[in-house]
């Protein structure tokens, strides 16, 4: 008989909790003992339910995943924590060091099974794991926090909440503003100017009066002239940089 892992799901998005629950219900040796919608609720349920395993969303209002981990210290053995995140940089590099496992949203069943098996092998060393996570999280939290904002996109009558690292570019087409991701284009709910003001000093750069690009998704920069550039994004899309915005592109080289 496989030992059952008493499992708690923590995510501020009900749909995300539901999707993960359905995947876990198909997994062998997992018993879901509860759900929490924020960090404070998570700590309370960890204390009362004493789960073996916690699937913990990284980005939540008021108390994020890192704060939850830092507050796991106590008399009772802490659970094994698997971070669930939409980010494929910074945090993932840290957790790959061996402190805990991680899952990328959307969660895939094969990857979930591997994470559960790893959690099973790490269960008896959860105290050391928690201490490692605390140290690792402090080192990368600043890098993750600056990516925590989200943007709303629309397809037909449906609205989607996107993490900024998913966005390759924002493109204006007349009065419409498109959000470009790796797989689709969505209509933005704000003007390009409003988006630029919201993005502040994040990884986005204005490259044309009609375009803002995510610098993390720029894969190639080809000079067209002394003041003109051609940018190639990670999805293969090309954008021409205007002369007026050429200085922003030069900033990407530093």
C-alpha positions as CSV (number, residue, x, y, z in Angstrom):
1,X,0.0,0.0,0.0
2,X,1.2,3.5,-0.9
3,X,1.3,5.8,2.1
4,X,-1.2,8.6,1.7
5,X,0.1,12.1,1.6
6,X,-2.3,14.5,3.4
7,X,-2.3,17.4,1.0
8,X,-3.4,21.1,1.3
9,X,-3.9,23.3,-1.8
10,X,-3.2,27.0,-1.4
11,X,-4.1,29.5,-4.2
12,X,-6.0,32.7,-4.3
13,X,-7.7,31.8,-7.6
14,X,-10.7,29.4,-7.2
15,X,-10.3,28.0,-10.7
16,X,-6.6,27.3,-10.2
17,X,-7.5,25.4,-7.0
18,X,-10.2,23.4,-8.8
19,X,-7.9,22.5,-11.7
20,X,-5.1,21.3,-9.3
21,X,-7.6,19.4,-7.1
22,X,-8.9,17.5,-10.1
23,X,-5.4,16.6,-11.1
24,X,-4.5,15.5,-7.6
25,X,-7.7,13.4,-7.3
26,X,-6.4,11.3,-10.2
27,X,-3.0,10.9,-8.5
28,X,-2.1,7.8,-6.5
29,X,-1.4,8.1,-2.8
30,X,-2.8,11.7,-2.3
31,X,-5.5,12.6,0.1
32,X,-6.7,16.2,-0.2
33,X,-7.4,17.5,3.3
34,X,-8.3,21.1,2.5
35,X,-7.9,24.3,0.5
36,X,-6.8,27.8,1.4
37,X,-7.4,31.0,-0.5
38,X,-4.6,33.1,1.0
39,X,-1.5,33.0,3.1
40,X,-3.1,33.7,6.4
41,X,-5.7,30.9,5.8
42,X,-2.9,28.6,4.7
43,X,-1.0,29.0,7.9
44,X,-4.1,28.4,10.0
45,X,-5.0,25.2,8.1
46,X,-1.4,23.9,8.2
47,X,-1.5,24.3,11.9
48,X,-4.9,22.5,12.4
49,X,-4.8,20.0,9.6
50,X,-1.0,19.2,9.8
51,X,-0.7,18.1,6.1
52,X,2.3,16.2,4.8
53,X,2.3,18.2,1.6
54,X,1.3,21.7,0.6
55,X,0.9,23.0,-3.0
56,X,1.6,26.7,-2.5
57,X,0.9,29.5,-5.0
58,X,3.8,32.0,-5.1
59,X,1.8,35.2,-5.8
60,X,-1.1,35.9,-3.4
61,X,-2.3,39.2,-2.0
62,X,-1.4,40.3,1.6
63,X,0.7,37.2,2.3
64,X,2.5,35.5,-0.5
65,X,4.0,32.1,-0.7
66,X,7.4,33.1,0.6
67,X,5.8,34.7,3.6
68,X,3.9,31.5,4.3
69,X,7.1,29.5,4.2
70,X,8.9,31.9,6.5
71,X,6.1,31.4,9.0
72,X,6.3,27.6,9.1
73,X,8.6,27.6,12.0
74,X,7.1,26.0,15.1
75,X,6.9,22.9,17.3
76,X,5.2,20.7,14.7
77,X,7.2,19.3,11.7
78,X,6.5,21.5,8.7
79,X,5.0,20.0,5.6
80,X,6.9,19.5,2.3
81,X,6.2,22.6,0.2
82,X,5.8,22.5,-3.6
83,X,5.7,25.9,-5.1
84,X,3.2,26.5,-7.9
85,X,4.2,29.5,-10.0
86,X,3.7,31.0,-13.4
87,X,7.3,32.3,-13.5
88,X,10.1,30.4,-15.3
89,X,12.9,32.7,-14.0
90,X,14.4,33.6,-10.7
91,X,12.3,31.6,-8.3
92,X,12.6,28.4,-10.3
93,X,16.3,28.7,-10.5
94,X,16.4,28.9,-6.7
95,X,14.0,26.0,-6.1
96,X,15.9,23.8,-8.6
97,X,18.8,24.0,-6.1
98,X,17.0,21.3,-4.2
99,X,15.1,23.1,-1.4
100,X,11.7,22.1,-2.7
101,X,10.1,21.2,-6.0
102,X,8.0,23.5,-8.2
103,X,5.3,23.3,-10.8
104,X,4.6,25.7,-13.6
105,X,1.1,26.9,-14.3
106,X,-0.7,25.4,-16.1
107,X,0.2,22.2,-14.2
108,X,0.8,19.1,-16.4
109,X,-0.1,15.6,-15.0
110,X,3.3,14.0,-15.7
111,X,5.2,16.8,-14.0
112,X,2.7,16.6,-11.1
113,X,3.3,12.9,-10.6
114,X,7.1,13.5,-10.4
115,X,6.6,16.3,-7.9
116,X,4.4,14.1,-5.7
117,X,7.0,11.3,-5.8
118,X,9.8,13.7,-4.9
119,X,7.6,15.0,-2.0
120,X,7.2,11.5,-0.7
121,X,10.9,10.9,-0.6
122,X,11.5,14.3,1.1
123,X,8.7,14.1,3.7
124,X,11.0,13.0,6.6
125,X,13.4,15.9,6.0
126,X,10.8,18.6,5.8
127,X,12.3,20.7,8.7
128,X,15.6,21.1,6.8
129,X,13.6,21.8,3.6
130,X,11.7,24.6,5.2
131,X,14.9,26.2,6.5
132,X,16.4,26.0,3.0
133,X,13.4,27.5,1.4
134,X,13.5,30.4,3.8
135,X,17.1,31.2,2.9
136,X,16.5,30.7,-0.8
137,X,13.3,32.8,-0.9
138,X,15.0,35.8,0.7
139,X,17.7,35.7,-1.9
140,X,15.2,35.8,-4.9
141,X,12.1,37.5,-3.5
142,X,13.1,41.0,-4.8
143,X,13.5,39.6,-8.3
144,X,10.1,37.9,-8.2
145,X,8.2,40.8,-6.6
146,X,8.9,43.2,-9.5
147,X,7.1,40.8,-11.8
148,X,4.0,40.3,-9.6
149,X,1.6,42.6,-11.4
150,X,-0.9,41.2,-13.9
151,X,-2.8,42.5,-16.9
152,X,-6.3,41.7,-18.2
153,X,-6.9,40.5,-21.8
154,X,-10.1,39.7,-23.6
155,X,-11.0,37.1,-26.2
156,X,-14.6,37.5,-27.4
157,X,-16.6,37.8,-24.2
158,X,-14.1,36.1,-21.9
159,X,-11.5,37.9,-19.8
160,X,-8.2,36.4,-18.9
161,X,-5.8,37.5,-16.1
162,X,-2.2,37.2,-17.5
163,X,1.1,37.4,-15.6
164,X,3.3,39.9,-17.2
165,X,6.1,37.4,-17.9
166,X,3.6,35.7,-20.3
167,X,3.3,38.9,-22.4
168,X,5.8,39.3,-25.3
169,X,4.5,42.7,-26.4
170,X,1.7,45.2,-26.4
171,X,0.7,46.5,-29.9
172,X,-1.6,49.3,-30.8
173,X,-3.7,49.0,-34.0
174,X,-5.8,52.1,-34.3
175,X,-7.8,52.4,-31.2
176,X,-7.3,48.7,-30.3
177,X,-4.4,47.5,-28.2
178,X,-3.4,43.8,-28.6
179,X,-1.6,41.8,-25.9
180,X,0.8,39.4,-27.7
181,X,1.6,36.1,-25.9
182,X,3.5,33.1,-27.2
183,X,0.3,31.4,-28.5
184,X,-2.3,34.1,-29.0
185,X,-3.4,37.7,-29.1
186,X,-5.8,39.2,-26.7
187,X,-7.5,42.6,-26.6
188,X,-6.2,44.8,-23.8
189,X,-8.6,46.8,-21.6
190,X,-6.3,49.8,-21.4
191,X,-4.6,52.2,-23.8
192,X,-0.9,51.8,-24.7
193,X,-0.1,55.0,-22.7
194,X,-1.9,53.7,-19.6
195,X,-0.1,50.4,-19.9
196,X,3.2,52.1,-20.1
197,X,2.5,54.1,-17.0
198,X,1.4,51.0,-15.1
199,X,4.5,49.0,-16.2
200,X,6.8,51.6,-14.7
201,X,10.4,50.4,-14.5
202,X,9.6,46.8,-15.2
203,X,11.2,44.8,-18.0
204,X,9.1,46.5,-20.7
205,X,10.5,49.0,-23.2
206,X,8.7,51.3,-25.6
207,X,10.1,50.7,-29.0
208,X,7.6,52.4,-31.2
209,X,4.6,54.7,-30.7
210,X,2.5,51.6,-31.4
211,X,4.5,49.0,-29.5
212,X,5.9,48.1,-26.1
213,X,8.0,44.9,-25.8
214,X,9.0,42.6,-23.0
215,X,12.8,42.8,-22.9
216,X,13.0,39.2,-21.5
217,X,11.4,38.0,-24.8
218,X,13.7,39.8,-27.2
219,X,15.8,37.1,-28.9
220,X,17.6,39.0,-31.6
221,X,18.4,42.7,-32.4
222,X,19.4,43.4,-35.9
223,X,20.6,46.9,-37.0
224,X,18.7,48.3,-40.0
225,X,20.6,51.6,-40.0
226,X,22.5,53.7,-37.4
227,X,19.2,54.6,-35.7
228,X,16.9,51.7,-36.7
229,X,16.6,48.3,-35.3
230,X,14.7,45.1,-36.1
231,X,13.7,43.1,-33.0
232,X,12.8,39.4,-33.1
233,X,10.7,38.2,-30.2
234,X,10.7,34.6,-28.7
235,X,7.7,33.7,-30.9
236,X,9.5,34.8,-34.1
237,X,7.5,38.0,-34.5
238,X,9.5,40.9,-35.8
239,X,9.1,44.6,-34.8
240,X,10.8,47.7,-36.2
241,X,12.1,50.2,-33.6
242,X,11.4,53.8,-34.4
243,X,14.3,56.4,-34.4
244,X,12.7,58.2,-31.5
245,X,12.8,55.0,-29.4
246,X,16.2,53.8,-30.4
247,X,17.8,54.8,-27.1
248,X,15.4,52.3,-25.3
249,X,16.8,49.5,-27.5
250,X,20.4,50.5,-26.8
251,X,19.5,50.2,-23.1
252,X,18.7,46.6,-23.6
253,X,22.3,46.0,-24.6
254,X,23.6,47.0,-21.2
